[in-house]
Amino acid sequence: MNKSNELFNESKQLNSSPLERINFNNKQFFIKRDDLLHPYFSGNKARKFAYYLHHDFNPITKVIGYGSVQANSLYSLAALAKLKGWQLDFYCKPIPTWLKATPLGNYAGALSLGANIIEVNELSSNLETHVESINQHLAQSELLIPEGGRSHLASSGVKQLALEIIQDCQKQKIENPLIMLPAGTGTTALFLQRFLPYQVLTCACVGKNEYLEKQFQSLEPNSSRWPTILSTSKSYHFGKLYPEFFSIWQSLKAQTEIEFDLLYDPLGWLTLEEYLTKTPTLRPIIYIHQGGLKGNESMLPRYHRKYDT
Ligand SMILES: *Cc1c(COP(=O)(O)O)cnc(C)c1O
């Protein structure tokens, strides 16, 4: 198909992930294992980028992305570019010296897939302004993908996820479930709610609830079609380390033998637990595992240094 066959050869399916039943802290949950989709795509990025994978984008030869140099979307974008035979230019804030000296996680993975990572010097222009000016001068051969894949083009891949969940529920006789997934841009949660007949619960990992509502607004003006945003009593900052995050991540791993992501999932599970304590329900709960394990390569050493001496 193109020069990146080696990726296809080891590639797994990009849809039809299993729905598994687990017990955690004496409660039963179902886990949609999107982490098992593809080693190069962090779960929901495979869904959000499915449209790009399955459509021809002639005459595009270069894709432009931006965001955090440790973002799961950087690694997934690098894989997408490689699969499509595109060049990836990824704009980010200045990269910490230690990370440049010893690349790891999503950054190292993206480099090894051939990504061209460009630091934007904050003194001359901030990242958003810089990307905005690039966006206004795009060549015909260049395609810009919004941060974290926040785009209407993400809807077709998430629709596929929704259809799978409906089928899984029919097959496993799961009735009227609640769906839970933590949100970054909220794109996955928003489109899931659009295509599912079940209630979708989420929580804002990046910024406050108002930030997440703004993201929803940009994709869906009708707020009655938004997912339900749950909150915890304590507020957390994205990317920071918290002992209760590490502790619930470790418990999940010990009890379920599933590795979750360390950036979004700890808040997702803490939020869900607090919600279920306050609002006990007999309805089955489906938690969406959205991948992101490559990012753990950089998060885990941080946690071990801080809490595991
Ligand atoms: C990207 C990502 C998210 C956030 O997805 P959004 O669609 O931006 O809300 C959540 N979890 C993991 C593991 C991710 O990689």
The ligand as an ORCA input file, in Angstrom:
! r2SCAN-3c Opt
* xyz 0 1
  C      -6.102     11.341     24.391
  C      -6.526     10.561     25.569
  C      -7.663     10.907     26.327
  C      -8.497     12.126     26.020
  O      -9.298     11.974     24.871
  P     -10.238     13.162     24.400
  O     -10.970     12.643     23.219
  O      -9.329     14.302     24.034
  O     -11.122     13.526     25.544
  C      -8.013     10.106     27.406
  N      -7.278      9.027     27.751
  C      -6.187      8.671     27.042
  C      -5.421      7.500     27.499
  C      -5.781      9.421     25.937
  O      -4.680      9.059     25.260
*
